[in-house]
Amino acid sequence: MYNDRNDNSFITLINAAGVALAYGLLGISLFLSTDVPLATKGYWGMGILLLTISLINVVKYRFDAKSSEDRIHRIEEAKNEKLLEDALSETSSS
């Protein structure tokens, strides 16, 4: 279990570095582009930031839904196990 956490944090670090590099390269290309007006550069920048925020929200909501679904399954399994234990204890005491 401990190794999984290290692997996940390493993969997260690589992804974060990739996103930072992509933003940096995009910023440099927008800054150095002389053919594109400043208003268009700002529009592109806002669009990219809003897209990033939307993608973060989509991932977060999907993760929350999956977590909620897993929690419901664990509760149902515990309930079913308790019902089985109660049924077995009733038959063994009778």
Residue pairs with C-beta under 8 A, 6 or more apart in sequence:
19 52
23 48
26 48
27 45
30 36
30 41
30 44
30 45
31 41
33 41
